[in-house]
Every structure is written in structure tokens, then in C-alpha cells.
């Protein structure tokens, strides 16, 4: 007798992720709603103040990297046009 291996249906996989995400969001929303409004806003302010600098630094790094990439691309295209297309 051969062993049968059960595979997960791809539609199950695609529906499991949104379900778990929405469950987490609902649980988090319910917990936040239990807190008094003034305490909730203070906690949110402190949390955002602590969390925003790191993504902000990553976006600044991305901007510098993109600026360098665009500059290198423009130099490469300019060089190609000046040195290769002229002789073609």
C-alpha cells in the first residue's frame, strides 16, 4: 500500500493569510478600545515617536541609493551615446 501525501490546497493557503491578519487586527483593535482615550493617545504618541526614526532612516538611505543609481545610469547612457553610437 502506497503512502498518500496530503497537500494543502492553494486556495486554502491564500485564504488563511488574510484570515489570520484580520484576526490579529481585530484582537489588537479590541484591546486598544478597552484603554481610556487619553491614555491610548499618550501611548500612541510615545510609540510612534519611538518607532518613526528607524523607518525614516531607511527611507533616507533608499533615497540616497536611488540618487546614486540614477546618476550612474545617466552617466552610463551618456557614455554609451558619446562613445558607441557616434561610431555606429
KOLVO-392614 format. One record per residue: residue in three letters; x, y, z of N, C-alpha, C in turn; residue number from 1. Coordinates in steps of 0.001 Angstrom, whole numbers, plus 524288, in hexadecimal, padded with zeros to 5 digits. Atoms other than C-alpha are relative to their C-alpha. Layout:
BEGIN
NODE  residuo    n.x    n.y    n.z   ca.x   ca.y   ca.z    c.x    c.y    c.z  num
NODE      ala      X      Y      Z      X      Y      Z      X      Y      Z  NUM
...
This chain:
BEGIN
NODE  residuo    n.x    n.y    n.z   ca.x   ca.y   ca.z    c.x    c.y    c.z  num
NODE      unk  80345  7FB61  80000  80000  80000  80000  80373  804E0  80000    1
NODE      unk  7FCE6  7FB47  8006E  80590  80D2B  7FC08  7FE16  80411  803E9    2
NODE      unk  8016D  7FBC0  7FC6F  80602  8187F  8057C  7FDD1  80484  7FCDB    3
NODE      unk  8024D  7FB7A  80295  7FD3A  82396  80196  801C4  804E1  802E7    4
NODE      unk  7FE44  7FB17  7FDBB  802AB  8310F  803CE  7FBD5  80410  7FEDE    5
NODE      unk  803FE  7FBFB  8008B  7F8BE  83B90  8062F  8029A  8053E  7FEF3    6
NODE      unk  7FDF0  7FAC9  8011E  7FB7E  848C7  8001E  7FBE4  80402  80164    7
NODE      unk  80396  7FBCB  7FE9F  7F5A0  85588  80458  7FE4B  802AA  7FAFD    8
NODE      unk  80229  7FD62  80486  7ECC7  85B73  7FA4C  801DE  805A9  7FFFF    9
NODE      unk  7FDF0  7FAAC  8003B  7F244  86869  7F588  7FBE0  80401  80187   10
NODE      unk  80408  7FC48  7FE76  7E52D  86F1E  7F791  7FF96  8004B  805E7   11
NODE      unk  7FFFF  7FFF3  7FA4F  7E5CA  86B16  805D0  80469  8037E  801F9   12
NODE      unk  7FB7D  7FCDF  7FE71  7F34A  87136  806F7  7FEE6  805C9  7FF39   13
NODE      unk  80115  7FA86  80128  7EEB9  87DE6  800A2  7FBC7  80238  80388   14
NODE      unk  80410  7FDFB  7FC88  7E2E5  87EE6  80986  801BB  7FFF8  805AF   15
NODE      unk  7FE34  80053  7FA99  7EA53  87B71  815ED  802DC  804F6  8019E   16
NODE      unk  7FCF5  7FB57  7FEA6  7F363  88733  81579  7FC7E  804B5  80115   17
NODE      unk  80369  7FB94  7FEB6  7E8C2  891AB  8146D  7FCC9  7FF08  804E9   18
NODE      unk  8030C  80132  7FB56  7E0CB  88AA4  81ECA  80339  800E4  804E0   19
NODE      unk  7FCC0  7FF56  7FB62  7EC1D  88A50  82858  80159  805BD  800D2   20
NODE      unk  7FED1  7FA6D  7FF82  7EF91  89880  82563  7FB5F  802F8  8023C   21
NODE      unk  80495  7FD43  7FE09  7E1AB  89D15  827A1  7FEDA  7FE88  805A4   22
NODE      unk  800CF  801A3  7FA92  7E0E1  89535  8342C  8039B  802F9  803A4   23
NODE      unk  7FC40  7FD1F  7FCC8  7ED1C  89BA7  8396B  7FE61  805AE  80073   24
NODE      unk  801A1  7FA8D  7FFDB  7E838  8A926  835B0  7FB3C  800C9  80378   25
NODE      unk  8049C  7FF90  7FCB8  7DB18  8A6C7  83C31  80176  7FF69  805B5   26
NODE      unk  7FE59  800C8  7FAA4  7E197  8A1B2  8487B  802C4  804DF  80205   27
NODE      unk  7FD24  7FB54  7FE76  7EAA4  8AD7A  848DF  7FC45  80498  800AB   28
NODE      unk  803C0  7FBBC  7FFA7  7DF71  8B6F0  8464D  7FCAB  7FF7F  804E7   29
NODE      unk  80320  800CF  7FB52  7D751  8B0DC  85122  8030C  80166  804EA   30
NODE      unk  7FCD3  7FEB3  7FB75  7E28B  8B233  85ABF  800D8  805D8  8007D   31
NODE      unk  7FF31  7FA5D  7FFDE  7E4FC  8C04C  85705  7FB07  802C6  801A7   32
NODE      unk  804F0  7FD7A  7FEAE  7D69E  8C3BE  85844  7FECD  7FFA5  805DA   33
NODE      unk  800E2  8008C  7FA60  7D6C9  8BF15  86665  802DF  80431  80320   34
NODE      unk  7FCF4  7FC0D  7FD3D  7E0C1  8C980  869F3  7FD2A  80534  7FFE0   35
NODE      unk  80251  7FABD  8002F  7DC16  8D718  86DB4  80265  8032F  7FB98   36
NODE      unk  7FE5E  7FD14  804A0  7DD25  8E0D0  8628D  804EC  80336  800FD   37
NODE      unk  7FB72  7FCBB  7FF07  7E700  8E9DA  86904  804F1  7FCC1  800B4   38
NODE      unk  7FB87  80378  7FF55  7EFF8  8DEB9  86D0A  80184  7FDB8  7FAB6   39
NODE      unk  7FF0D  80242  80523  7EE82  8D8C8  85F8B  802F9  803D5  7FC88   40
NODE      unk  7FD59  7FC32  80356  7F2A2  8E562  858B6  80594  800FB  801DE   41
NODE      unk  7FAB3  7FF42  7FDF6  7FE6B  8E735  861B0  8037B  7FB5C  7FE8E   42
NODE      unk  7FD05  804B2  8015F  802C2  8D933  85F6C  80138  80007  7FA2D   43
NODE      unk  7FF32  7FFCD  805A5  800F8  8DADB  850D0  80428  80407  7FE92   44
NODE      unk  7FC1A  7FBF3  80113  808C5  8E782  850B8  80578  7FE21  8015A   45
NODE      unk  7FADB  801DC  7FE52  81400  8E16F  85842  801E5  7FB99  7FC77   46
NODE      unk  7FE8B  80465  80351  813CE  8D528  84FFE  801BD  801E6  7FAA3   47
NODE      unk  7FE8D  7FDF3  80522  813FA  8DCA0  84334  80514  80318  80037   48
NODE      unk  7FB37  7FCEE  7FF6B  81E81  8E5C9  84832  804C7  7FC78  8003D   49
NODE      unk  7FBA4  803AD  7FFA0  8270B  8DA0C  84B38  800D4  7FD05  7FAE8   50
NODE      unk  7FFA5  80377  8048A  82405  8D265  83EC9  80134  802BB  7FADC   51
NODE      unk  7FF6B  7FD57  8050C  8246B  8DCB8  83411  8059F  80106  7FE49   52
NODE      unk  7FAB6  7FED4  801F0  83307  8DFFC  833DC  80286  7FB8D  7FCE2   53
NODE      unk  7FD69  80453  802C1  83748  8D26C  82F79  7FE0F  7FF84  7FA5E   54
NODE      unk  801B2  80022  80583  82E79  8D180  82358  80191  804F0  7FD0A   55
NODE      unk  7FE71  7FB20  8027F  83194  8DFB8  82090  805A7  7FFAE  7FE22   56
NODE      unk  7FA85  800B4  80195  84014  8DC74  8204A  80072  7FC53  7FB57   57
NODE      unk  7FFE5  803A9  8046E  83D6E  8D10C  81725  7FE46  802B8  7FAF7   58
NODE      unk  801BE  7FD25  8049D  835E8  8D9E7  80DD7  8042D  803D8  7FE2B   59
NODE      unk  7FBC3  7FC72  80174  8410F  8E3BE  80E2E  80462  7FCF8  7FD42   60
NODE      unk  7FC15  8034A  80296  84A9D  8D8CD  80AD5  7FE42  7FE72  7FA87   61
NODE      unk  80212  80169  8052D  841C6  8D47C  7FFAB  8006F  8049D  7FC46   62
NODE      unk  7FFB1  7FB5E  80353  8413F  8E273  7FA7B  80594  800D5  7FE1E   63
NODE      unk  7FA87  7FF4D  80189  8500F  8E392  7FAA2  801A4  7FBC4  7FC16   64
NODE      unk  7FEB3  8043E  80399  8515B  8D650  7F40D  7FD90  800C8  7FAAC   65
NODE      unk  80294  7FF04  8050B  84771  8D9D4  7E99C  8028B  80491  7FD21   66
NODE      unk  7FD43  7FB9D  8027A  84E32  8E6CF  7E736  80513  7FE2E  7FD79   67
NODE      unk  7FB1D  80206  80223  85B10  8DFAD  7E54A  7FEF1  7FC91  7FB39   68
NODE      unk  8013D  8037A  8045D  854A4  8D57E  7DC69  7FE61  8031F  7FB31   69
NODE      unk  801AE  7FCC4  80470  84E2A  8DFDE  7D3EA  804AC  802D8  7FDAF   70
NODE      unk  7FB52  7FD5C  801EC  85AEF  8E75A  7D2FD  80376  7FC50  7FCDF   71
NODE      unk  7FCC7  803D4  802C4  8626F  8DB1C  7CF12  7FD81  7FE77  7FAD6   72
NODE      unk  802C5  80154  804DC  85807  8D79A  7C506  800B0  80459  7FBFA   73
NODE      unk  7FF7A  7FB95  803A4  8587A  8E52D  7BF0A  8058F  80071  7FDDA   74
NODE      unk  7FA92  7FFE1  801E2  8675B  8E4D8  7BE5E  800FD  7FB99  7FC21   75
NODE      unk  7FF3B  8046E  80389  86701  8D761  7B7FB  7FD6F  800FF  7FABB   76
NODE      unk  802B7  7FEE2  804EA  85CFA  8DB81  7ADCF  802DD  8044B  7FD07   77
NODE      unk  7FD1E  7FBC8  8028C  8646C  8E807  7AB16  80508  7FE09  7FD85   78
NODE      unk  7FB27  80239  8020A  8711C  8E09B  7A968  7FEFB  7FC94  7FB3F   79
NODE      unk  80163  80367  8046A  86A8B  8D6A1  7A089  7FEB4  80341  7FB30   80
NODE      unk  8017A  7FCAD  8046B  864BE  8E167  79810  804BF  802BA  7FDAE   81
NODE      unk  7FB67  7FD1F  801E7  871AE  8E8D9  79733  803FB  7FC6D  7FD5E   82
NODE      unk  7FBAC  80340  801C7  87AB8  8DD58  794DA  7FE6B  7FB9D  7FC3A   83
NODE      unk  8018C  80476  80340  872CF  8D285  78E58  7FC7C  801AD  7FB7D   84
NODE      unk  803B9  7FE95  8041F  8679B  8D89C  786E6  80253  803A4  7FBFD   85
NODE      unk  7FD77  7FC74  803B6  8705C  8E2DA  780A8  8029C  7FCF1  7FB9A   86
NODE      unk  7FD30  8031D  803E5  87835  8D854  779B3  7FC85  7FC1B  7FD2C   87
NODE      unk  80373  803E9  80275  86C75  8D006  7760F  7FD94  80213  7FB0C   88
